[in-house]
Amino acid sequence: MTIRLPDPGGALRTYEPRTEPLALTPGAPFTSRTVFSAAHVVADPYADVTPDAPAAVDWDATLAFRRHLWSHGLGVAEAMDTAQRGMGLDWAGAAELIRRSAAEAKAVGGRIACGVGTDQIASGTLEEVRAAYEEQLAVVEESGAQAILMASRALAAAAKGPEDYLEVYGHLLRQASEPVVLHWLGPMFDPALEGYWGSSDLDTATDTFLEVIAAHPDKVDGIKVSLLDARREIDLRRRLPDGVRCYTGDDFNYPELIAGDEKGFSHALLGIFDPLGPLAAEAVRVLDTGNTAGFRALLDPTVELSRHLFQAPTRFYKTGVVFLAWLAGHQSHFTMVGGLQSARSLPHFARAYELADGLGLFPDPKLAEERMKNLLALYGVTQ
């Protein structure tokens, strides 16, 4: 069987899908690395909503996907940008997601950490930003989940300089009941975060970020760095206080960063580990045995797919993630909260399908092929 796929120039080419998936079975948690998958949400396709209306979530399918990740030993990073925080999922929806997912994690013994932000306000004073953070921190802590302090658009707009970041984050860390993960999300993921930590110069911003950590090392479990710059992450990782972990958020360079070097390694908190979950888990279990070459042999070939999904405008990578979840059979439809299923082109989808199929990511390649052909037919492509 073959399938005709469009290329970026508009021409159709013939692709022969694979017939067998990779044999990837669930397994125990890892011993050498802590690995989180930032998970997507599944929209309710039957809800009568508009793109700017509050999200309608299919809770059963959303929680089932998290059980899938936990079954492979992965932790779930909940209510992050992969879950469309600020791009279709508002704070009310995120709070419900946190409560439901944390309860599910407790029921099945899964690890979970949840995003704490300020998206219930569009803008505000520093005091209002701090109060918004505090409200969300309380929800996460009451749910029993670990907190991830996410970058705030409102803080980026309100802060006058590094001292404002030091004050706000210092206050939050002092009152956090357990160590948190600090998240530095670059402007390629969210343009509103340009100049975070008080400077557009990344060296200066890094110094401020490290100053926050140095003042409260007992309250920082780790940092998640999403700057898509491997060299900068390695340099930052080496400057962290003892006991503070680096969770890579670099969806371009994750194999080398997780593998590490003679001076250390990164743990992981990645959006690409949503579609790569079982394969990533298998690779980390190989790494647990000390087989770095085997780990790289499994994970290096996935980078081309990840770079494709996260290509500029990077913030729309969620569309490719949900598309692959549909093809893989984790949900019955390709609909997204906020209508973001329209955020990528047909050639983009075609290449994502081809790359994912080539990696053996689809548990049922025939189902993926049929669904891809259905999508192509909607765009007028005949087979």
C-alpha positions in Angstrom: 0.0 0.0 0.0 1.1 3.5 -0.8 -0.1 7.0 0.1 0.2 10.2 -1.9 1.6 13.1 0.2 2.0 16.8 -0.7 5.4 18.4 -0.5 6.0 22.1 0.4 6.1 23.0 -3.3 2.6 21.6 -3.9 3.6 18.5 -5.8 2.3 15.0 -4.7 4.8 12.2 -4.0 4.3 8.6 -3.2 5.2 7.2 0.2 5.1 3.6 1.3 4.1 3.3 5.0 5.7 0.7 7.3 3.5 -2.2 8.3 4.9 -2.9 11.7 5.4 -0.6 14.7 8.3 -0.7 17.1 7.8 -3.2 19.9 7.6 -0.8 22.9 6.1 -2.1 26.1 5.3 -0.4 29.4 8.0 -0.5 32.0 9.1 0.7 35.4 10.3 4.2 36.3 13.8 5.1 35.4 16.9 5.1 37.7 19.4 7.4 36.0 17.3 10.3 35.0 14.0 12.0 36.0 11.9 12.4 32.9 8.7 14.3 32.4 6.5 14.5 29.4 4.6 17.7 29.0 1.2 16.4 28.0 -1.4 17.8 25.6 -5.1 18.1 26.3 -7.8 16.4 24.2 -10.6 18.7 23.1 -14.3 17.8 23.2 -15.2 17.7 19.5 -18.9 17.9 20.1 -18.9 21.0 22.2 -20.4 24.1 20.6 -17.5 26.5 21.2 -15.8 29.3 19.3 -11.9 29.7 19.2 -12.0 32.4 21.9 -14.4 30.6 24.2 -13.4 28.7 27.3 -11.9 25.3 26.3 -14.2 22.3 26.2 -12.0 19.3 27.3 -12.7 15.6 26.8 -11.6 14.6 30.3 -11.8 10.8 29.8 -9.5 10.9 26.8 -7.2 13.5 28.4 -6.7 11.4 31.5 -6.3 8.2 29.5 -3.4 9.7 27.7 -1.7 10.5 31.0 -2.2 6.9 32.1 -0.5 5.9 28.9 2.5 8.1 29.7 2.7 6.8 33.3 2.5 3.2 32.2 5.8 3.7 30.4 7.5 5.1 33.5 7.3 8.8 32.5 6.3 11.6 34.8 3.6 14.0 33.6 4.3 17.7 33.5 0.7 19.0 33.6 -0.9 22.3 32.6 2.2 23.5 30.7 2.4 25.2 27.4 2.0 21.8 25.7 -1.5 21.8 27.3 -2.1 25.1 25.5 -1.9 27.3 28.5 -2.5 30.8 27.2 -3.3 29.3 23.7 -6.8 27.9 24.2 -6.8 26.7 27.8 -7.6 29.4 30.3 -6.8 29.3 34.1 -10.2 27.9 35.0 -9.7 25.0 32.6 -6.1 24.6 33.7 -7.1 24.4 37.4 -9.6 21.7 36.6 -7.0 19.8 34.6 -4.6 20.0 37.6 -7.1 18.7 40.1 -8.2 15.9 37.8 -4.7 14.8 36.7 -3.3 15.0 40.3 -6.1 12.8 41.5 -5.5 10.3 38.7 -1.7 10.3 39.4 -2.4 9.5 43.1 -4.8 6.7 42.0 -2.2 5.0 39.7 1.0 5.9 41.4 2.2 8.3 38.7 4.6 11.2 39.1 3.2 14.6 38.3 4.3 18.2 38.4 2.0 21.1 37.5 2.4 24.5 36.0 1.9 27.6 38.1 1.5 30.9 36.2 -0.5 34.1 36.2 -2.8 33.6 33.2 -5.9 34.5 35.2 -4.9 38.1 34.7 -3.8 39.7 31.4 -1.7 42.4 33.1 -1.3 44.0 36.4 1.0 45.5 39.0 3.7 43.5 40.6 1.5 42.9 43.6 -1.3 41.6 41.4 1.1 39.4 39.5 2.4 37.9 42.8 -1.2 37.3 44.0 -2.0 35.5 40.8 1.0 33.3 41.2 0.0 32.6 44.8 -3.5 31.6 43.8 -2.2 29.1 41.3 0.5 27.8 43.7 -2.2 27.1 46.3 -4.2 25.0 43.8 -1.2 22.9 42.8 -0.1 22.3 46.3 -3.6 21.5 47.5 -3.8 18.9 44.7 -0.7 17.2 46.1 1.4 17.8 42.9 4.8 19.4 42.6 4.8 23.0 41.4 6.5 24.3 38.3 6.8 28.1 38.4 6.3 29.1 34.8 7.3 32.3 33.2 4.6 35.0 33.3 3.6 37.3 30.5 2.1 39.7 33.1 5.4 39.8 35.1 7.4 40.4 31.9 5.1 43.4 31.2 5.1 44.7 34.7 8.8 44.3 35.8 11.1 47.3 35.4 14.3 45.3 35.8 16.0 42.3 37.4 15.2 43.4 41.0 11.4 42.9 40.3 12.0 39.3 39.3 14.2 38.8 42.4 11.4 40.2 44.6 8.5 38.2 43.1 10.3 34.9 42.8 11.9 35.3 46.2 8.5 35.8 47.8 7.0 32.7 46.0 10.0 30.5 46.9 9.9 31.5 50.5 6.2 30.4 50.8 6.4 27.3 48.7 5.8 24.2 50.9 8.0 21.9 48.8 10.9 22.5 46.3 9.7 23.7 42.9 10.9 23.6 39.4 11.7 27.1 37.9 10.8 27.3 34.2 12.6 29.6 31.8 10.6 29.7 28.5 12.3 31.5 25.7 10.5 34.0 23.4 10.5 31.5 20.5 7.8 29.7 22.5 6.0 32.8 23.6 7.0 36.2 22.1 5.5 38.0 25.1 8.3 36.6 27.3 11.0 38.6 25.5 13.4 40.2 28.0 12.5 37.8 30.8 14.6 38.1 34.0 14.9 41.7 33.3 17.1 41.7 30.2 17.1 40.7 26.5 20.8 39.9 26.9 20.8 36.3 27.8 24.1 36.4 29.7 22.6 39.1 32.0 19.3 37.3 32.3 21.2 34.1 33.2 23.0 35.9 36.0 19.6 37.0 37.5 18.1 33.6 37.1 21.0 32.1 39.0 20.8 34.8 41.7 17.2 33.7 42.3 18.3 30.1 42.7 21.3 30.9 44.9 19.2 32.8 47.3 16.8 29.8 47.9 18.6 26.6 46.8 16.6 24.5 49.3 13.4 25.6 47.6 14.5 24.8 44.0 14.3 21.2 43.0 15.5 22.1 39.5 15.2 24.3 36.5 13.6 23.7 33.1 15.4 25.6 30.3 13.6 26.1 27.0 15.9 28.3 25.0 16.8 25.8 22.2 20.5 26.5 22.8 22.5 23.4 23.9 25.7 25.3 24.7 23.9 27.8 26.9 22.1 25.0 28.8 25.3 23.2 29.4 27.0 26.3 30.7 24.0 27.1 33.0 23.8 23.5 34.2 27.4 23.6 35.3 26.7 26.8 37.4 23.8 25.4 39.4 24.2 24.8 43.1 24.7 21.3 44.3 21.4 19.4 44.4 19.6 21.6 41.9 18.7 19.7 38.7 18.6 20.8 35.2 15.6 19.6 33.3 16.2 20.1 29.6 13.4 21.7 27.7 15.4 21.8 24.5 13.4 20.0 21.8 16.2 20.4 19.3 19.1 18.9 21.2 17.7 16.7 23.9 19.6 13.4 23.2 23.0 15.0 23.8 21.8 17.0 26.8 20.2 14.0 28.5 23.2 11.8 27.7 25.5 14.4 29.3 29.3 14.6 29.5 32.0 14.1 32.0 30.8 17.1 34.0 27.1 16.2 34.3 23.8 15.7 32.4 20.3 17.1 32.1 17.1 15.4 33.3 14.2 16.1 31.0 10.9 17.9 30.8 9.9 17.9 27.2 6.9 18.5 24.9 8.4 16.2 22.3 8.1 13.3 24.8 4.3 13.5 24.4 4.4 11.8 20.9 7.8 10.1 21.7 6.7 8.7 25.1 7.2 5.0 24.7 10.3 5.3 22.5 11.8 7.9 24.8 11.1 5.6 27.8 12.8 2.7 26.1 15.9 4.9 25.3 16.2 6.1 29.0 15.9 2.5 30.2 18.9 1.6 28.0 20.7 4.6 29.5 19.9 3.3 32.9 22.2 0.3 32.1 25.1 2.7 31.3 24.7 2.1 27.6 25.0 5.7 26.3 25.6 4.6 22.7 22.4 2.5 22.7 20.5 5.4 24.2 21.7 7.7 21.4 21.0 5.1 18.7 17.4 5.1 19.8 16.8 8.8 20.4 19.0 10.6 17.9 16.8 9.5 14.9 13.9 11.3 16.5 15.4 14.7 16.4 14.4 15.3 12.8 10.8 14.8 13.7 11.1 17.1 16.8 12.8 19.9 14.8 10.0 19.6 12.3 7.2 19.9 14.8 9.0 22.7 16.7 9.9 24.7 13.6 9.1 28.4 13.6 6.6 29.7 14.7 7.6 27.3 17.5 4.6 28.1 19.7 2.4 26.1 17.2 4.2 22.8 17.9 1.1 21.7 19.9 -0.7 21.3 16.6 1.7 18.6 15.5 1.7 16.9 18.9 -2.1 16.5 18.8 -2.1 15.5 15.2 0.3 12.6 16.0 -1.8 11.6 19.0 -4.8 11.3 16.7 -2.9 9.2 14.1 -1.6 7.0 16.9 -5.1 6.3 18.2 -4.9 8.1 21.5 -7.9 10.2 20.5 -10.7 9.7 18.0 -10.5 13.1 16.3 -8.1 15.9 15.3 -9.7 18.8 17.0 -7.9 21.2 19.4 -9.0 23.7 22.0 -8.9 27.2 20.5 -9.3 25.7 17.0 -5.5 25.3 16.7 -5.7 22.3 14.4 -5.6 24.9 11.6 -2.2 26.3 12.7 -0.1 24.1 10.5 -0.2 23.4 6.8 -1.0 20.2 5.0 2.6 19.7 3.8 3.7 20.1 7.4 1.2 17.4 8.5 2.3 15.1 5.7 6.0 15.4 6.7 5.2 14.8 10.3 3.2 11.7 9.4 6.1 10.4 7.2 8.7 11.0 9.9 6.7 9.5 12.7 5.8 6.5 10.6 9.4 5.9 9.7 10.3 5.8 13.4 7.6 3.2 14.1 5.7 5.5 16.5 2.2 4.4 15.5 0.9 1.4 17.4 -1.4 0.6 14.5 0.3 1.8 11.2 -2.8 0.9 9.2 -5.0 3.1 11.4 -2.6 6.0 11.0 -2.5 5.5 7.2 -6.3 5.5 7.0 -6.6 8.7 9.2 -3.9 10.4 7.1 -5.8 9.6 4.0 -9.0 10.9 5.5 -7.3 14.2 6.3 -5.8 14.4 2.8 -9.2 13.8 1.3 -10.6 16.7 3.3 -8.0 18.9 1.6 -8.9 17.5 -1.8 -6.1 15.1 -2.3 -7.2 11.9 -4.0 -5.3 8.6 -3.7 
